[in-house]
Amino acid sequence: MGTDGSRTLSRSLKSVKKRDAILRAASEIINIKSFALATMSEIAARLDLRDAALYYYFPNKQALAFACHLQSLERLESILVATLRTHGAGAEKLERFLRDLLHDAAENGPLLYFGDLSYLTDAQRAEVSDWGQRLTNDLERLVEDGIVDGSIVACEPKLVVQLLLGMLIWLVKWVPTIHGVTPDRLMAAMGVVSLRGLEPRRAAAETRRQAPASAK
């Protein structure tokens, strides 16, 4: 590759990294403050950019939020697909998915979940909603598989998945305000309030017997 080609590639990679940084900052700020209260100026300031530089990548806040949703869905889908390809019981896969999702958020920034989409256009809202529903359906099937293989107690998969997603949505708003919270600590807490409750009683009792004294 010639010099001009190398420079073009370098600029392209730099542009991708800058765009990813913008999406991360925007997701963090929108999660904490809401779409209505987040501003393009605040997002630019977080990255030490001029407003004009931000508008070079995204023409308005709506386009930026839509891009955040799409990137979040891509990340969530990638983790879910990788999880579904692994071996193990349904409960193991569900816990692996949640753990990997939390670790991804810790490394790459929070997702902008598909909850309130009122600020998007009809076409944007339909795309995010349809994609989100497909992933939700896959998660429900994962829970159903766990019920069939006996690793998850009989329950309503649709409600369980909505409760887990609701917990994740709340965590991305709450965790940044707490110092020292790690994905492993969050998984331990989620296990206490939700995942252990999905186990058949015999498995839950065995888990308690095997838990270290410090965790009891």
N, CA and C atoms as a LAMMPS dump frame, in Angstrom:
ITEM: TIMESTEP
0
ITEM: NUMBER OF ATOMS
648
ITEM: BOX BOUNDS ff ff ff
-5.0000000000000000e+02 5.0000000000000000e+02
-5.0000000000000000e+02 5.0000000000000000e+02
-5.0000000000000000e+02 5.0000000000000000e+02
ITEM: ATOMS id mol type element x y z
1 1 1 N 0.859 -1.202 0
2 1 2 C 0 0 0
3 1 3 C 0.883 1.236 0
4 2 1 N 0.559 2.202 -0.853
5 2 2 C 1.365 3.402 -0.963
6 2 3 C 1.135 4.334 0.201
7 3 1 N 1.881 5.427 0.175
8 3 2 C 1.79 6.395 1.263
9 3 3 C 0.389 6.976 1.39
10 4 1 N -0.218 7.327 0.237
11 4 2 C -1.57 7.894 0.272
12 4 3 C -2.56 6.898 0.845
13 5 1 N -2.395 5.608 0.466
14 5 2 C -3.28 4.579 0.994
15 5 3 C -3.121 4.403 2.484
16 6 1 N -1.902 4.456 2.977
17 6 2 C -1.641 4.316 4.407
18 6 3 C -2.269 5.46 5.181
19 7 1 N -2.144 6.664 4.631
20 7 2 C -2.727 7.822 5.303
21 7 3 C -4.25 7.725 5.338
22 8 1 N -4.831 7.248 4.221
23 8 2 C -6.289 7.101 4.157
24 8 3 C -6.768 6.088 5.193
25 9 1 N -6.058 4.943 5.298
26 9 2 C -6.412 3.918 6.269
27 9 3 C -6.276 4.448 7.686
28 10 1 N -5.195 5.186 7.936
29 10 2 C -4.965 5.751 9.269
30 10 3 C -6.085 6.708 9.652
31 11 1 N -6.467 7.56 8.698
32 11 2 C -7.562 8.503 8.968
33 11 3 C -8.869 7.767 9.192
34 12 1 N -9.074 6.68 8.424
35 12 2 C -10.3 5.902 8.552
36 12 3 C -10.398 5.245 9.924
37 13 1 N -9.285 4.65 10.379
38 13 2 C -9.269 4.01 11.696
39 13 3 C -9.472 5.037 12.806
40 14 1 N -8.853 6.191 12.637
41 14 2 C -9.008 7.262 13.621
42 14 3 C -10.452 7.726 13.677
43 15 1 N -11.096 7.803 12.515
44 15 2 C -12.489 8.22 12.448
45 15 3 C -13.397 7.204 13.137
46 16 1 N -13.129 5.913 12.94
47 16 2 C -13.926 4.863 13.587
48 16 3 C -13.78 4.94 15.098
49 17 1 N -12.555 5.125 15.581
50 17 2 C -12.323 5.218 17.017
51 17 3 C -13.019 6.442 17.606
52 18 1 N -12.97 7.546 16.874
53 18 2 C -13.627 8.763 17.351
54 18 3 C -15.142 8.551 17.407
55 19 1 N -15.687 7.908 16.393
56 19 2 C -17.129 7.648 16.368
57 19 3 C -17.524 6.75 17.536
58 20 1 N -16.729 5.714 17.79
59 20 2 C -17.027 4.809 18.905
60 20 3 C -16.97 5.555 20.239
61 21 1 N -16.008 6.459 20.368
62 21 2 C -15.892 7.24 21.6
63 21 3 C -17.116 8.134 21.788
64 22 1 N -17.604 8.693 20.689
65 22 2 C -18.801 9.547 20.756
66 22 3 C -20.007 8.716 21.186
67 23 1 N -20.163 7.529 20.602
68 23 2 C -21.293 6.673 20.942
69 23 3 C -21.235 6.253 22.411
70 24 1 N -20.037 5.969 22.899
71 24 2 C -19.901 5.575 24.304
72 24 3 C -20.289 6.727 25.225
73 25 1 N -19.762 7.91 24.954
74 25 2 C -20.08 9.072 25.792
75 25 3 C -21.567 9.397 25.731
76 26 1 N -22.146 9.321 24.545
77 26 2 C -23.566 9.636 24.395
78 26 3 C -24.432 8.638 25.151
79 27 1 N -24.101 7.347 25.051
80 27 2 C -24.879 6.328 25.765
81 27 3 C -24.807 6.547 27.27
82 28 1 N -23.617 6.859 27.771
83 28 2 C -23.459 7.097 29.203
84 28 3 C -24.31 8.278 29.663
85 29 1 N -24.24 9.364 28.931
86 29 2 C -24.948 10.581 29.339
87 29 3 C -26.46 10.425 29.189
88 30 1 N -26.911 9.813 28.088
89 30 2 C -28.35 9.621 27.888
90 30 3 C -28.912 8.663 28.931
91 31 1 N -28.168 7.609 29.258
92 31 2 C -28.632 6.674 30.286
93 31 3 C -28.836 7.376 31.622
94 32 1 N -27.931 8.254 31.965
95 32 2 C -27.977 8.912 33.271
96 32 3 C -28.967 10.072 33.292
97 33 1 N -28.977 10.882 32.224
98 33 2 C -29.761 12.124 32.246
99 33 3 C -31.064 12.051 31.459
100 34 1 N -31.215 11.063 30.587
101 34 2 C -32.338 10.897 29.663
102 34 3 C -32.029 11.625 28.357
103 35 1 N -32.707 11.211 27.309
104 35 2 C -32.501 11.823 26
105 35 3 C -32.853 13.307 26.032
106 36 1 N -33.943 13.651 26.707
107 36 2 C -34.416 15.035 26.711
108 36 3 C -33.408 15.981 27.358
109 37 1 N -32.743 15.538 28.424
110 37 2 C -31.852 16.421 29.167
111 37 3 C -30.403 16.384 28.668
112 38 1 N -30.04 15.325 27.958
113 38 2 C -28.689 15.264 27.393
114 38 3 C -28.579 16.262 26.246
115 39 1 N -27.417 16.883 26.103
116 39 2 C -27.218 17.854 25.025
117 39 3 C -25.994 17.482 24.198
118 40 1 N -26.004 17.899 22.961
119 40 2 C -24.861 17.651 22.093
120 40 3 C -23.624 18.358 22.631
121 41 1 N -23.802 19.539 23.209
122 41 2 C -22.664 20.281 23.762
123 41 3 C -22.031 19.519 24.923
124 42 1 N -22.864 18.917 25.77
125 42 2 C -22.346 18.159 26.906
126 42 3 C -21.595 16.927 26.436
127 43 1 N -22.124 16.264 25.432
128 43 2 C -21.459 15.078 24.89
129 43 3 C -20.123 15.467 24.265
130 44 1 N -20.094 16.568 23.522
131 44 2 C -18.848 17.038 22.919
132 44 3 C -17.838 17.407 23.994
133 45 1 N -18.303 18.073 25.046
134 45 2 C -17.402 18.492 26.122
135 45 3 C -16.791 17.291 26.831
136 46 1 N -17.558 16.202 26.97
137 46 2 C -17.04 14.992 27.613
138 46 3 C -15.807 14.47 26.88
139 47 1 N -15.776 14.682 25.562
140 47 2 C -14.677 14.182 24.74
141 47 3 C -13.69 15.278 24.362
142 48 1 N -13.882 16.46 24.964
143 48 2 C -13.028 17.606 24.664
144 48 3 C -13.06 17.934 23.184
145 49 1 N -14.267 17.915 22.614
146 49 2 C -14.466 18.243 21.208
147 49 3 C -15.253 19.547 21.083
148 50 1 N -15.091 20.195 19.968
149 50 2 C -15.972 21.31 19.642
150 50 3 C -17.295 20.75 19.146
151 51 1 N -18.357 21.517 19.323
152 51 2 C -19.667 21.061 18.857
153 51 3 C -19.634 20.727 17.37
154 52 1 N -18.917 21.527 16.604
155 52 2 C -18.856 21.31 15.153
156 52 3 C -18.262 19.941 14.816
157 53 1 N -17.302 19.494 15.616
158 53 2 C -16.69 18.188 15.373
159 53 3 C -17.701 17.066 15.6
160 54 1 N -18.562 17.236 16.6
161 54 2 C -19.583 16.238 16.882
162 54 3 C -20.612 16.195 15.744
163 55 1 N -21.001 17.364 15.267
164 55 2 C -21.981 17.426 14.179
165 55 3 C -21.403 16.912 12.856
166 56 1 N -20.085 16.824 12.756
167 56 2 C -19.471 16.225 11.578
168 56 3 C -19.842 14.744 11.476
169 57 1 N -19.966 14.083 12.639
170 57 2 C -20.29 12.666 12.668
171 57 3 C -21.797 12.412 12.702
172 58 1 N -22.531 13.273 13.405
173 58 2 C -23.973 13.081 13.559
174 58 3 C -24.679 14.426 13.4
175 59 1 N -25.664 14.504 12.494
176 59 2 C -26.307 15.793 12.197
177 59 3 C -27.145 16.351 13.339
178 60 1 N -27.624 15.464 14.248
179 60 2 C -28.438 15.929 15.365
180 60 3 C -28.459 14.871 16.464
181 61 1 N -29.069 15.215 17.582
182 61 2 C -29.089 14.315 18.744
183 61 3 C -29.899 13.056 18.449
184 62 1 N -30.94 13.191 17.671
185 62 2 C -31.767 12.036 17.335
186 62 3 C -30.963 11.002 16.551
187 63 1 N -30.207 11.455 15.563
188 63 2 C -29.374 10.547 14.77
189 63 3 C -28.314 9.888 15.639
190 64 1 N -27.774 10.64 16.584
191 64 2 C -26.764 10.099 17.489
192 64 3 C -27.37 9.022 18.382
193 65 1 N -28.528 9.282 18.955
194 65 2 C -29.18 8.299 19.827
195 65 3 C -29.531 7.036 19.049
196 66 1 N -29.999 7.198 17.815
197 66 2 C -30.328 6.043 16.983
198 66 3 C -29.092 5.192 16.741
199 67 1 N -27.965 5.836 16.448
200 67 2 C -26.711 5.113 16.246
201 67 3 C -26.298 4.385 17.52
202 68 1 N -26.544 5 18.686
203 68 2 C -26.24 4.35 19.972
204 68 3 C -27.068 3.084 20.137
205 69 1 N -28.347 3.16 19.796
206 69 2 C -29.216 1.99 19.9
207 69 3 C -28.743 0.864 18.98
208 70 1 N -28.4 1.199 17.749
209 70 2 C -27.974 0.177 16.794
210 70 3 C -26.678 -0.485 17.248
211 71 1 N -25.728 0.319 17.713
212 71 2 C -24.477 -0.267 18.188
213 71 3 C -24.725 -1.158 19.404
214 72 1 N -25.61 -0.732 20.296
215 72 2 C -25.926 -1.52 21.485
216 72 3 C -26.555 -2.856 21.099
217 73 1 N -27.455 -2.836 20.137
218 73 2 C -28.097 -4.066 19.688
219 73 3 C -27.082 -5 19.027
220 74 1 N -26.147 -4.441 18.29
221 74 2 C -25.095 -5.249 17.668
222 74 3 C -24.259 -5.95 18.738
223 75 1 N -23.884 -5.206 19.772
224 75 2 C -23.083 -5.788 20.845
225 75 3 C -23.865 -6.861 21.592
226 76 1 N -25.12 -6.579 21.907
227 76 2 C -25.946 -7.535 22.635
228 76 3 C -26.145 -8.801 21.81
229 77 1 N -26.408 -8.633 20.52
230 77 2 C -26.614 -9.793 19.65
231 77 3 C -25.354 -10.634 19.545
232 78 1 N -24.197 -9.978 19.433
233 78 2 C -22.932 -10.713 19.33
234 78 3 C -22.705 -11.579 20.565
235 79 1 N -22.98 -11.031 21.731
236 79 2 C -22.793 -11.781 22.977
237 79 3 C -23.798 -12.92 23.07
238 80 1 N -25.044 -12.644 22.682
239 80 2 C -26.077 -13.673 22.762
240 80 3 C -25.797 -14.814 21.794
241 81 1 N -25.399 -14.504 20.565
242 81 2 C -25.092 -15.544 19.581
243 81 3 C -23.939 -16.414 20.075
244 82 1 N -22.892 -15.776 20.629
245 82 2 C -21.759 -16.537 21.157
246 82 3 C -22.21 -17.443 22.301
247 83 1 N -23.106 -16.952 23.135
248 83 2 C -23.605 -17.74 24.266
249 83 3 C -24.398 -18.953 23.78
250 84 1 N -25.269 -18.75 22.81
251 84 2 C -26.118 -19.832 22.318
252 84 3 C -25.304 -20.93 21.635
253 85 1 N -24.105 -20.59 21.19
254 85 2 C -23.259 -21.583 20.525
255 85 3 C -22.471 -22.429 21.517
256 86 1 N -22.479 -22.053 22.783
257 86 2 C -21.731 -22.803 23.782
258 86 3 C -22.538 -23.997 24.273
259 87 1 N -21.854 -24.918 24.951
260 87 2 C -22.51 -26.083 25.521
261 87 3 C -22.916 -25.774 26.96
262 88 1 N -23.869 -26.529 27.45
263 88 2 C -24.29 -26.347 28.834
264 88 3 C -25.792 -26.256 28.953
265 89 1 N -26.267 -26.324 30.181
266 89 2 C -27.695 -26.233 30.45
267 89 3 C -28.178 -24.798 30.26
268 90 1 N -29.496 -24.656 30.171
269 90 2 C -30.07 -23.33 29.95
270 90 3 C -29.681 -22.329 31.013
271 91 1 N -29.686 -22.739 32.274
272 91 2 C -29.333 -21.828 33.373
273 91 3 C -27.892 -21.359 33.259
274 92 1 N -26.995 -22.268 32.868
275 92 2 C -25.587 -21.914 32.702
276 92 3 C -25.421 -20.898 31.581
277 93 1 N -26.137 -21.102 30.493
278 93 2 C -26.038 -20.176 29.37
279 93 3 C -26.595 -18.806 29.735
280 94 1 N -27.701 -18.787 30.464
281 94 2 C -28.288 -17.514 30.866
282 94 3 C -27.334 -16.735 31.751
283 95 1 N -26.728 -17.419 32.71
284 95 2 C -25.78 -16.747 33.6
285 95 3 C -24.546 -16.29 32.833
286 96 1 N -24.078 -17.112 31.89
287 96 2 C -22.916 -16.739 31.074
288 96 3 C -23.231 -15.497 30.239
289 97 1 N -24.411 -15.453 29.667
290 97 2 C -24.812 -14.304 28.86
291 97 3 C -24.812 -13.022 29.698
292 98 1 N -25.416 -13.069 30.872
293 98 2 C -25.484 -11.882 31.728
294 98 3 C -24.095 -11.451 32.175
295 99 1 N -23.25 -12.419 32.535
296 99 2 C -21.889 -12.088 32.976
297 99 3 C -21.092 -11.451 31.84
298 100 1 N -21.171 -12.034 30.644
299 100 2 C -20.428 -11.485 29.505
300 100 3 C -20.945 -10.098 29.133
301 101 1 N -22.25 -9.894 29.286
302 101 2 C -22.84 -8.592 28.981
303 101 3 C -22.318 -7.528 29.94
304 102 1 N -22.217 -7.87 31.221
305 102 2 C -21.716 -6.922 32.216
306 102 3 C -20.231 -6.629 31.996
307 103 1 N -19.466 -7.665 31.653
308 103 2 C -18.04 -7.45 31.394
309 103 3 C -17.844 -6.6 30.145
310 104 1 N -18.664 -6.81 29.128
311 104 2 C -18.586 -5.994 27.912
312 104 3 C -18.885 -4.535 28.241
313 105 1 N -19.897 -4.304 29.066
314 105 2 C -20.244 -2.93 29.438
315 105 3 C -19.122 -2.27 30.227
316 106 1 N -18.473 -3.051 31.101
317 106 2 C -17.372 -2.498 31.889
318 106 3 C -16.197 -2.112 31.001
319 107 1 N -15.992 -2.874 29.932
320 107 2 C -14.85 -2.62 29.046
321 107 3 C -15.166 -1.598 27.96
322 108 1 N -16.367 -1.659 27.414
323 108 2 C -16.696 -0.838 26.243
324 108 3 C -17.745 0.239 26.501
325 109 1 N -18.196 0.354 27.731
326 109 2 C -19.213 1.343 28.042
327 109 3 C -20.597 0.72 28.033
328 110 1 N -21.575 1.382 28.643
329 110 2 C -22.916 0.812 28.761
330 110 3 C -23.66 0.767 27.432
331 111 1 N -24.636 -0.112 27.37
332 111 2 C -25.525 -0.159 26.22
333 111 3 C -26.634 0.864 26.408
334 112 1 N -27.186 1.329 25.303
335 112 2 C -28.381 2.164 25.357
336 112 3 C -29.539 1.239 25.046
337 113 1 N -30.236 0.81 26.088
338 113 2 C -31.256 -0.212 25.926
339 113 3 C -32.489 0.303 25.213
340 114 1 N -33.234 -0.645 24.635
341 114 2 C -34.393 -0.31 23.809
342 114 3 C -35.648 -0.194 24.677
343 115 1 N -35.65 0.785 25.566
344 115 2 C -36.81 1.038 26.406
345 115 3 C -37.628 2.18 25.83
346 116 1 N -37.312 3.406 26.218
347 116 2 C -38.008 4.58 25.701
348 116 3 C -37.459 4.928 24.321
349 117 1 N -38.294 4.814 23.311
350 117 2 C -37.889 5.123 21.939
351 117 3 C -38.725 6.25 21.356
352 118 1 N -39.411 6.983 22.208
353 118 2 C -40.346 8.005 21.731
354 118 3 C -39.659 9.129 20.963
355 119 1 N -38.371 9.311 21.18
356 119 2 C -37.658 10.41 20.536
357 119 3 C -37.146 10.048 19.144
358 120 1 N -37.351 8.814 18.704
359 120 2 C -36.903 8.395 17.382
360 120 3 C -38.011 8.591 16.352
361 121 1 N -37.642 8.577 15.078
362 121 2 C -38.651 8.626 14.016
363 121 3 C -39.39 7.289 13.978
364 122 1 N -40.496 7.248 13.281
365 122 2 C -41.262 6.005 13.19
366 122 3 C -40.414 4.883 12.605
367 123 1 N -39.657 5.176 11.553
368 123 2 C -38.833 4.16 10.902
369 123 3 C -37.721 3.685 11.836
370 124 1 N -37.073 4.631 12.525
371 124 2 C -36.014 4.261 13.465
372 124 3 C -36.572 3.421 14.608
373 125 1 N -37.719 3.845 15.137
374 125 2 C -38.346 3.14 16.251
375 125 3 C -38.71 1.714 15.846
376 126 1 N -39.217 1.545 14.635
377 126 2 C -39.589 0.215 14.154
378 126 3 C -38.358 -0.683 14.032
379 127 1 N -37.258 -0.13 13.518
380 127 2 C -36.043 -0.933 13.344
381 127 3 C -35.481 -1.384 14.69
382 128 1 N -35.401 -0.464 15.64
383 128 2 C -34.874 -0.813 16.962
384 128 3 C -35.81 -1.784 17.674
385 129 1 N -37.107 -1.539 17.601
386 129 2 C -38.084 -2.399 18.276
387 129 3 C -38.067 -3.814 17.708
388 130 1 N -38.031 -3.929 16.384
389 130 2 C -38.041 -5.247 15.755
390 130 3 C -36.782 -6.033 16.103
391 131 1 N -35.644 -5.363 16.051
392 131 2 C -34.374 -6.021 16.379
393 131 3 C -34.37 -6.428 17.849
394 132 1 N -34.798 -5.52 18.709
395 132 2 C -34.851 -5.823 20.131
396 132 3 C -35.79 -6.976 20.433
397 133 1 N -36.918 -7.047 19.723
398 133 2 C -37.867 -8.136 19.952
399 133 3 C -37.287 -9.472 19.533
400 134 1 N -36.525 -9.491 18.441
401 134 2 C -35.893 -10.748 18.01
402 134 3 C -34.929 -11.255 19.077
403 135 1 N -34.146 -10.354 19.651
404 135 2 C -33.202 -10.759 20.69
405 135 3 C -33.941 -11.193 21.956
406 136 1 N -35.022 -10.493 22.281
407 136 2 C -35.825 -10.874 23.441
408 136 3 C -36.409 -12.273 23.245
409 137 1 N -36.874 -12.562 22.036
410 137 2 C -37.409 -13.892 21.741
411 137 3 C -36.343 -14.972 21.925
412 138 1 N -35.112 -14.676 21.508
413 138 2 C -34.015 -15.632 21.671
414 138 3 C -33.739 -15.884 23.157
415 139 1 N -33.787 -14.825 23.959
416 139 2 C -33.582 -14.985 25.396
417 139 3 C -34.707 -15.81 26.023
418 140 1 N -35.92 -15.593 25.571
419 140 2 C -37.047 -16.372 26.089
420 140 3 C -36.87 -17.851 25.762
421 141 1 N -36.385 -18.148 24.55
422 141 2 C -36.157 -19.539 24.173
423 141 3 C -35.045 -20.155 25.018
424 142 1 N -34.059 -19.336 25.386
425 142 2 C -32.986 -19.833 26.243
426 142 3 C -33.561 -20.253 27.596
427 143 1 N -34.451 -19.434 28.151
428 143 2 C -35.095 -19.778 29.421
429 143 3 C -35.954 -21.026 29.249
430 144 1 N -36.685 -21.103 28.142
431 144 2 C -37.511 -22.278 27.877
432 144 3 C -36.66 -23.54 27.8
433 145 1 N -35.488 -23.439 27.173
434 145 2 C -34.584 -24.592 27.092
435 145 3 C -34.159 -25.024 28.498
436 146 1 N -33.925 -24.03 29.362
437 146 2 C -33.542 -24.355 30.737
438 146 3 C -34.652 -25.061 31.494
439 147 1 N -35.887 -24.682 31.208
440 147 2 C -37.021 -25.356 31.846
441 147 3 C -37.091 -26.806 31.376
442 148 1 N -36.885 -27.01 30.074
443 148 2 C -36.949 -28.355 29.502
444 148 3 C -35.832 -29.242 30.049
445 149 1 N -34.6 -28.696 30.155
446 149 2 C -33.495 -29.539 30.631
447 149 3 C -33.434 -29.63 32.16
448 150 1 N -34.325 -28.917 32.835
449 150 2 C -34.425 -29.042 34.284
450 150 3 C -33.514 -28.122 35.078
451 151 1 N -32.753 -27.259 34.391
452 151 2 C -31.842 -26.368 35.106
453 151 3 C -32.526 -25.091 35.57
454 152 1 N -33.713 -24.824 35.032
455 152 2 C -34.503 -23.652 35.425
456 152 3 C -35.888 -24.136 35.844
457 153 1 N -36.363 -23.625 36.957
458 153 2 C -37.663 -24.006 37.474
459 153 3 C -38.76 -23.536 36.521
460 154 1 N -39.907 -24.226 36.529
461 154 2 C -41.027 -23.826 35.687
462 154 3 C -41.427 -22.384 35.989
463 155 1 N -41.511 -21.553 34.942
464 155 2 C -41.807 -20.13 35.121
465 155 3 C -42.339 -19.579 33.801
466 156 1 N -42.629 -18.296 33.769
467 156 2 C -43.067 -17.641 32.537
468 156 3 C -41.857 -16.96 31.903
469 157 1 N -41.286 -17.548 30.856
470 157 2 C -40.075 -16.996 30.233
471 157 3 C -40.198 -15.531 29.841
472 158 1 N -41.343 -15.131 29.304
473 158 2 C -41.504 -13.749 28.855
474 158 3 C -41.342 -12.778 30.03
475 159 1 N -41.975 -13.098 31.173
476 159 2 C -41.879 -12.224 32.333
477 159 3 C -40.475 -12.238 32.924
478 160 1 N -39.857 -13.412 32.971
479 160 2 C -38.502 -13.525 33.522
480 160 3 C -37.522 -12.683 32.712
481 161 1 N -37.603 -12.776 31.393
482 161 2 C -36.693 -12.019 30.535
483 161 3 C -36.917 -10.52 30.695
484 162 1 N -38.175 -10.087 30.782
485 162 2 C -38.456 -8.669 30.966
486 162 3 C -37.916 -8.166 32.301
487 163 1 N -38.017 -8.981 33.345
488 163 2 C -37.486 -8.591 34.652
489 163 3 C -35.959 -8.474 34.613
490 164 1 N -35.3 -9.416 33.925
491 164 2 C -33.84 -9.365 33.816
492 164 3 C -33.395 -8.15 33.005
493 165 1 N -34.087 -7.88 31.894
494 165 2 C -33.74 -6.708 31.086
495 165 3 C -33.982 -5.424 31.869
496 166 1 N -35.081 -5.393 32.629
497 166 2 C -35.357 -4.22 33.457
498 166 3 C -34.269 -3.994 34.483
499 167 1 N -33.753 -5.082 35.05
500 167 2 C -32.669 -4.975 36.017
501 167 3 C -31.417 -4.405 35.356
502 168 1 N -31.112 -4.875 34.156
503 168 2 C -29.935 -4.39 33.438
504 168 3 C -30.077 -2.914 33.085
505 169 1 N -31.27 -2.514 32.66
506 169 2 C -31.498 -1.106 32.324
507 169 3 C -31.278 -0.224 33.55
508 170 1 N -31.756 -0.672 34.692
509 170 2 C -31.562 0.106 35.92
510 170 3 C -30.096 0.153 36.325
511 171 1 N -29.39 -0.969 36.159
512 171 2 C -27.989 -1.023 36.565
513 171 3 C -27.14 -0.01 35.806
514 172 1 N -27.391 0.16 34.497
515 172 2 C -26.554 1.094 33.736
516 172 3 C -26.788 2.537 34.179
517 173 1 N -27.924 2.802 34.797
518 173 2 C -28.19 4.142 35.306
519 173 3 C -27.605 4.326 36.706
520 174 1 N -27.596 3.257 37.486
521 174 2 C -27.214 3.341 38.896
522 174 3 C -25.723 3.094 39.142
523 175 1 N -25.14 2.115 38.436
524 175 2 C -23.763 1.703 38.7
525 175 3 C -22.741 2.836 38.584
526 176 1 N -22.841 3.715 37.559
527 176 2 C -21.822 4.772 37.448
528 176 3 C -21.732 5.68 38.675
529 177 1 N -22.759 5.703 39.501
530 177 2 C -22.736 6.562 40.688
531 177 3 C -22.105 5.875 41.894
532 178 1 N -21.759 4.591 41.78
533 178 2 C -21.219 3.819 42.896
534 178 3 C -19.767 3.456 42.615
535 179 1 N -18.884 3.803 43.525
536 179 2 C -17.45 3.54 43.339
537 179 3 C -17.125 2.075 43.632
538 180 1 N -16.33 1.481 42.774
539 180 2 C -15.793 0.154 43.036
540 180 3 C -16.688 -1.013 42.681
541 181 1 N -17.816 -0.785 42.017
542 181 2 C -18.688 -1.881 41.627
543 181 3 C -18.082 -2.592 40.412
544 182 1 N -17.972 -3.908 40.484
545 182 2 C -17.399 -4.696 39.393
546 182 3 C -18.466 -5.637 38.817
547 183 1 N -18.25 -6.144 37.596
548 183 2 C -19.201 -7.107 37.021
549 183 3 C -19.406 -8.324 37.903
550 184 1 N -18.325 -8.817 38.538
551 184 2 C -18.456 -9.997 39.393
552 184 3 C -19.312 -9.705 40.62
553 185 1 N -19.182 -8.519 41.196
554 185 2 C -20.022 -8.157 42.341
555 185 3 C -21.475 -8.024 41.912
556 186 1 N -21.693 -7.468 40.718
557 186 2 C -23.053 -7.346 40.207
558 186 3 C -23.661 -8.716 39.942
559 187 1 N -22.87 -9.641 39.381
560 187 2 C -23.379 -10.982 39.125
561 187 3 C -23.731 -11.682 40.425
562 188 1 N -22.922 -11.481 41.465
563 188 2 C -23.22 -12.088 42.761
564 188 3 C -24.551 -11.574 43.292
565 189 1 N -24.773 -10.275 43.155
566 189 2 C -26.029 -9.686 43.633
567 189 3 C -27.212 -10.168 42.798
568 190 1 N -27.024 -10.235 41.479
569 190 2 C -28.092 -10.719 40.612
570 190 3 C -28.404 -12.176 40.902
571 191 1 N -27.367 -12.944 41.25
572 191 2 C -27.584 -14.341 41.594
573 191 3 C -28.462 -14.492 42.817
574 192 1 N -28.239 -13.626 43.795
575 192 2 C -29.015 -13.684 45.033
576 192 3 C -30.478 -13.349 44.786
577 193 1 N -30.733 -12.292 44.008
578 193 2 C -32.111 -11.8 43.866
579 193 3 C -32.871 -12.417 42.695
580 194 1 N -32.158 -13.07 41.757
581 194 2 C -32.893 -13.581 40.603
582 194 3 C -32.446 -14.962 40.134
583 195 1 N -31.179 -15.117 39.755
584 195 2 C -30.751 -16.362 39.126
585 195 3 C -30.939 -17.569 40.027
586 196 1 N -30.59 -17.454 41.316
587 196 2 C -30.769 -18.589 42.222
588 196 3 C -32.237 -18.936 42.383
589 197 1 N -33.081 -17.926 42.239
590 197 2 C -34.508 -18.189 42.345
591 197 3 C -35.058 -18.958 41.16
592 198 1 N -34.309 -18.98 40.052
593 198 2 C -34.736 -19.732 38.878
594 198 3 C -34.33 -21.199 38.96
595 199 1 N -33.449 -21.535 39.907
596 199 2 C -32.99 -22.912 40.03
597 199 3 C -34.033 -23.773 40.729
598 200 1 N -34.129 -25.042 40.333
599 200 2 C -34.961 -25.964 41.102
600 200 3 C -34.466 -26.008 42.548
601 201 1 N -35.312 -26.303 43.486
602 201 2 C -34.953 -26.211 44.898
603 201 3 C -33.754 -27.062 45.257
604 202 1 N -33.654 -28.248 44.678
605 202 2 C -32.528 -29.124 45.004
606 202 3 C -31.219 -28.488 44.577
607 203 1 N -31.179 -27.894 43.372
608 203 2 C -29.959 -27.244 42.883
609 203 3 C -29.631 -26.027 43.724
610 204 1 N -30.649 -25.253 44.109
611 204 2 C -30.412 -24.068 44.93
612 204 3 C -29.838 -24.453 46.28
613 205 1 N -30.357 -25.539 46.859
614 205 2 C -29.846 -25.992 48.153
615 205 3 C -28.399 -26.433 48.031
616 206 1 N -28.064 -27.125 46.932
617 206 2 C -26.69 -27.566 46.714
618 206 3 C -25.755 -26.377 46.564
619 207 1 N -26.222 -25.33 45.87
620 207 2 C -25.425 -24.118 45.703
621 207 3 C -25.12 -23.477 47.051
622 208 1 N -26.119 -23.445 47.941
623 208 2 C -25.908 -22.85 49.272
624 208 3 C -24.923 -23.664 50.085
625 209 1 N -24.98 -24.996 49.956
626 209 2 C -24.053 -25.852 50.719
627 209 3 C -22.616 -25.641 50.247
628 210 1 N -22.455 -25.399 48.926
629 210 2 C -21.111 -25.256 48.376
630 210 3 C -20.55 -23.851 48.51
631 211 1 N -21.392 -22.89 48.871
632 211 2 C -20.931 -21.498 48.961
633 211 3 C -19.927 -21.348 50.097
634 212 1 N -18.857 -20.544 49.88
635 212 2 C -17.886 -20.318 50.949
636 212 3 C -18.527 -19.62 52.125
637 213 1 N -17.95 -19.809 53.309
638 213 2 C -18.517 -19.251 54.521
639 213 3 C -18.662 -17.738 54.434
640 214 1 N -17.704 -17.065 53.753
641 214 2 C -17.731 -15.599 53.654
642 214 3 C -18.904 -15.104 52.846
643 215 1 N -19.459 -15.978 51.982
644 215 2 C -20.562 -15.556 51.131
645 215 3 C -21.923 -15.843 51.756
646 216 1 N -21.92 -16.576 52.885
647 216 2 C -23.179 -16.914 53.542
648 216 3 C -23.586 -15.811 54.496
